[in-house]
Amino acid sequence: MRRSRVDVPAEKPRRTPQEERDDLLAYAFRALGGRALTESELRGKLEKRSDDPDLVQTVLTRVQELGYQDDAHVARAEGSRTSVGRHRVRQTLKRRGVPEPLIQETVAARDPDQEAESARTLLERRWPALARKRDPRASAYAFLARRGFGGDAIWAAIREVSAAAGAEVGAPEDDADE
């Protein structure tokens, strides 16, 4: 029986700073190729790949200079989504690390009439299933609230869609307050 010699792993050759920068830059481009990332998200990914904060900042700056990463672009894309309300847009941008002034600008740019129309359109698609529930109004409200729509847009959508469907559903009874 022959015994094989156990190979001792050879030491990895030291990479030059330029090679490390090029590798990290290539990784950044691959990451951004999958989806638009915020500065915070990209920084987190780069920091997992490199222990050198200066190198991470250099790569991040270069990617931004070339126009491949821009928080404003990410915020505009999120703000233009029609299937979610302004509360969801705010929450998503905050979670993704977008600066607060840019979040406020994005949310303020959303048209309330367009948002109400989006809520109505979304509810029209789901109304047949929601109408079979025990309390369709509560189910519809919960559905649209999870999507980030505000109460005014939700109740307007519920009134319109339910009236079109033949059911008389109104806003919650606040007669006790009046």
C-alpha positions as CSV (number, residue, x, y, z in Angstrom):
1,M,0.0,0.0,0.0
2,R,1.4,3.4,-1.0
3,R,1.1,6.3,1.3
4,S,0.5,9.6,-0.2
5,R,2.3,12.6,1.2
6,V,0.1,15.2,2.8
7,D,0.4,18.4,0.9
8,V,1.1,21.4,3.0
9,P,-0.8,24.3,1.6
10,A,1.5,26.9,0.1
11,E,1.2,30.4,1.4
12,K,-0.9,32.6,-0.8
13,P,1.2,35.1,-2.6
14,R,0.7,38.6,-1.3
15,R,-1.6,40.7,-3.4
16,T,-0.7,44.2,-4.3
17,P,-2.9,47.1,-3.2
18,Q,-3.8,47.7,-6.8
19,E,-5.0,44.0,-7.2
20,E,-7.0,44.3,-4.0
21,R,-8.6,47.5,-5.3
22,D,-9.4,46.0,-8.7
23,D,-10.9,42.9,-7.1
24,L,-13.1,45.0,-4.8
25,L,-14.1,47.3,-7.6
26,A,-15.1,44.3,-9.8
27,Y,-17.1,42.9,-6.9
28,A,-18.9,46.3,-6.5
29,F,-19.8,46.3,-10.2
30,R,-21.2,42.7,-9.9
31,A,-23.2,43.6,-6.8
32,L,-24.7,46.7,-8.6
33,G,-25.4,44.6,-11.6
34,G,-28.0,42.6,-9.7
35,R,-30.0,45.6,-8.4
36,A,-29.6,49.2,-7.5
37,L,-28.0,49.5,-4.1
38,T,-27.9,52.4,-1.7
39,E,-24.6,53.7,-0.5
40,S,-25.2,52.1,2.9
41,E,-26.0,48.7,1.3
42,L,-23.0,48.7,-1.0
43,R,-20.7,49.9,1.9
44,G,-21.9,46.9,4.0
45,K,-21.2,44.5,1.2
46,L,-17.7,45.9,0.5
47,E,-16.9,45.9,4.2
48,K,-17.6,42.2,4.3
49,R,-15.0,41.7,1.6
50,S,-12.2,44.0,2.9
51,D,-10.8,44.9,6.3
52,D,-9.4,48.2,4.9
53,P,-11.9,51.1,5.4
54,D,-9.9,53.4,3.2
55,L,-10.0,50.9,0.4
56,V,-13.8,50.5,0.8
57,Q,-14.2,54.3,0.7
58,T,-12.0,54.6,-2.4
59,V,-14.0,51.9,-4.2
60,L,-17.3,53.4,-3.1
61,T,-16.2,56.9,-4.3
62,R,-15.0,55.6,-7.6
63,V,-18.3,53.7,-8.3
64,Q,-20.2,56.9,-7.5
65,E,-18.0,59.0,-9.7
66,L,-18.7,56.7,-12.6
67,G,-22.5,57.0,-11.9
68,Y,-23.1,53.4,-11.0
69,Q,-24.3,54.1,-7.5
70,D,-26.7,57.0,-6.6
71,D,-29.0,57.1,-3.6
72,A,-31.2,59.7,-5.4
73,H,-31.8,57.2,-8.2
74,V,-32.7,54.4,-5.7
75,A,-35.1,56.8,-3.9
76,R,-36.8,57.9,-7.2
77,A,-37.3,54.3,-8.2
78,E,-38.8,53.4,-4.9
79,G,-40.9,56.5,-4.9
80,S,-42.4,55.7,-8.3
81,R,-43.7,52.3,-7.3
82,T,-47.5,52.3,-7.6
83,S,-48.3,49.2,-5.7
84,V,-47.3,50.7,-2.3
85,G,-48.2,53.7,-0.3
86,R,-46.0,56.5,1.0
87,H,-45.6,54.9,4.4
88,R,-44.1,51.8,2.8
89,V,-41.9,53.9,0.6
90,R,-40.6,55.8,3.7
91,Q,-40.1,52.5,5.6
92,T,-38.2,50.8,2.7
93,L,-35.9,53.8,2.1
94,K,-35.1,54.1,5.8
95,R,-34.4,50.4,6.1
96,R,-32.1,50.6,3.0
97,G,-30.1,53.4,4.6
98,V,-31.1,56.4,2.5
99,P,-30.5,59.8,4.2
100,E,-33.6,61.3,5.9
101,P,-33.7,64.5,3.8
102,L,-33.8,62.4,0.6
103,I,-36.5,60.2,2.1
104,Q,-38.6,63.3,2.9
105,E,-38.1,64.7,-0.6
106,T,-39.1,61.4,-2.2
107,V,-42.3,61.0,-0.1
108,A,-43.2,64.7,-0.6
109,A,-42.9,64.1,-4.4
110,R,-45.6,61.4,-4.4
111,D,-49.0,62.7,-5.7
112,P,-51.8,62.0,-3.2
113,D,-54.3,61.7,-6.0
114,Q,-52.2,59.1,-7.8
115,E,-51.7,57.3,-4.5
116,A,-55.5,57.1,-3.9
117,E,-55.9,55.9,-7.5
118,S,-53.3,53.2,-6.9
119,A,-55.0,52.0,-3.7
120,R,-58.4,51.9,-5.6
121,T,-56.9,49.9,-8.5
122,L,-55.2,47.5,-6.1
123,L,-58.3,47.0,-4.1
124,E,-60.4,46.4,-7.3
125,R,-58.2,43.5,-8.1
126,R,-58.4,42.0,-4.7
127,W,-62.1,42.9,-3.8
128,P,-63.7,39.6,-5.0
129,A,-61.6,37.6,-2.5
130,L,-61.9,40.2,0.2
131,A,-65.7,40.5,-0.2
132,R,-66.1,36.8,0.8
133,K,-64.5,37.4,4.2
134,R,-66.5,37.9,7.4
135,D,-65.7,41.6,7.5
136,P,-64.6,42.7,4.0
137,R,-64.1,46.3,5.0
138,A,-61.6,45.4,7.8
139,S,-59.9,42.9,5.5
140,A,-59.6,45.5,2.8
141,Y,-58.3,48.1,5.2
142,A,-55.7,45.7,6.6
143,F,-54.6,44.7,3.1
144,L,-54.0,48.3,2.0
145,A,-52.5,49.4,5.3
146,R,-49.9,46.6,5.0
147,R,-49.1,48.0,1.6
148,G,-48.3,51.4,3.2
149,F,-51.4,53.4,2.1
150,G,-52.8,56.1,4.5
151,G,-56.2,56.0,6.0
152,D,-57.7,58.6,3.7
153,A,-56.7,56.8,0.6
154,I,-57.8,53.5,2.1
155,W,-61.3,54.6,3.0
156,A,-61.9,56.4,-0.3
157,A,-60.9,53.2,-2.1
158,I,-63.1,51.0,0.0
159,R,-66.1,53.3,-0.5
160,E,-65.6,53.4,-4.3
161,V,-64.8,49.7,-4.9
162,S,-67.6,48.4,-2.6
163,A,-70.1,50.8,-4.1
164,A,-69.1,49.6,-7.6
165,A,-69.5,46.0,-6.4
166,G,-73.0,46.7,-5.1
167,A,-72.3,46.6,-1.3
168,E,-72.8,49.7,0.8
169,V,-69.7,50.1,2.8
170,G,-68.7,53.5,4.3
171,A,-66.1,55.0,6.5
172,P,-66.0,53.7,10.1
173,E,-68.8,55.0,12.3
174,D,-67.5,58.1,14.0
175,D,-71.0,59.4,14.8
176,A,-70.3,59.1,18.6
177,D,-67.7,61.8,18.3
178,E,-70.0,64.3,16.5
